[in-house]
Amino acid sequence: MFKKFKNNKKQLQDYARSIIPGLSGLHGKKPEMYLPGGNWPTYYSRAKGVNVWDLEGKKYLDFTMVGVGCCVLGYSDNDINEVAKKIIGYGSLTTLNPPEEIELAETLLEIHPWAEQVKFARTGGEMMAVAVRLARAATGRDKILFCGYHGWHDWYLSTNLTSNDKLNDHLLPGLKPLGVPKALRDTMIPFKFNNDEDIKNIVKPNAKNCAAIILEPARNTLASSKFLKEIRKIATENNCVLIFDEITSAWRNDTSGIHKELGVNPDMATFGKTMANGIPISALIGKKSVMEFSTKTFISSVNWTERLGPACALAFIEKHKKLKLGEILKEKGVRIRQIWQKAAQNANLKINIQGILPLSTFEIKNNQWPLIITFFIQEMLKRGILASDRCYSNLCHEENYLKIYEDACHEIFYQISKYLREEVLEEKLEGPIKQMGFSRLT
Ligand SMILES: Cc1ncc(COP(=O)(O)O)c(C=O)c1O
């Protein structure tokens, strides 16, 4: 049945959706999030470096997040592959435990000497759920102060039991807490990132009743040192567990979590995503006083004990350090930003660029932004480039590829500017406008 639709992207998408609700396990991999209407390749046959081949064998250059930010060494990295093949040969899951877990725990504790113990899982969201469980267990409190996005689990989505808009400022607007027990209502207290007023009015007065304060040390910008230090002080004074979610931010600027360069230590930190260049593994590091509650409550899963994750994470961290990958990713971030800036300037478009260097995003300042970004993706695809409003730096974004992307940006920004002036941009769109967030979920 599947083979029948293999060469028709739209039919394949519809068929997939009919037997896999929502099509993908990740909201961000739905074709509507890039290009609705049937032209987005959606499925791949193979990938190498920043090249991805679709089911019809057409090759694309990936200038999006390259595996949702998971594959900074490029797809199918030879060194990671070698380790993965070796582990499969040894047996990747047995009655006994993989010794690489101990080595990886030691490595993470060496990088972050403030931490004393480590737990592993396989996804970011479940690692955050573990962190929250431990913080609640250690403090005997239920409430959580937080900002940002931290996964899909009940503890997080329960924020919107109070009202559907509570998560709007924290990455994904319009999320409905359907299926989340109503008893969790009012357990979540959101505050704004880098906002002194919210520290004074929300964090300070609520901290004494909260199990944890949770935030990413960097998202659209780095957290200010003053903001982080103040949060650290409040957490300490009120016996709250301070948790830094480094699932996206770590292993970018250097071979560690970003909080290290900011000079503020949490009580626990979580890692995931690129930690093994796309092989599933996540980690929680923390102070013994909280981590030891892992043995007092019940946290356990079979697939957290397989061997590919820790073995490939060790290989990734070693290669990251050896290459000084953080420096490379920052340099590439600078280059990508220059491309956008220059292309926008030449086309007379106003542009807003955000993010830490390896996680850069852009927005053309215009009230037709959803239309503009959909057109941008459409035209990039015609040139064999997978694109979006963000480009995460990748080791394999080599200069010859950057040049192709640069030329395409210049041409398409010029088209956007011309079509906006002539008021014909909408006519040039060959399908519907892309989905911008969770608010228009189908
Ligand atoms: C900061 C942050 N926390 C948690 C998550 C959830 O991780 P996962 O999708 O692996 O469950 C993500 C994923 O994008 C994230 O960026």
The ligand as an ORCA input file, in Angstrom:
! r2SCAN-3c Opt
* xyz 0 1
  C      14.520     23.274     25.645
  C      13.831     21.987     25.314
  N      13.380     21.210     26.300
  C      12.781     20.034     26.048
  C      12.593     19.596     24.751
  C      11.908     18.281     24.495
  O      12.824     17.347     24.001
  P      12.318     16.079     23.180
  O      11.646     16.575     21.945
  O      13.555     15.280     22.916
  O      11.364     15.327     24.071
  C      13.044     20.388     23.694
  C      12.841     19.954     22.313
  O      12.915     20.690     21.370
  C      13.673     21.612     23.964
  O      14.126     22.423     22.994
*
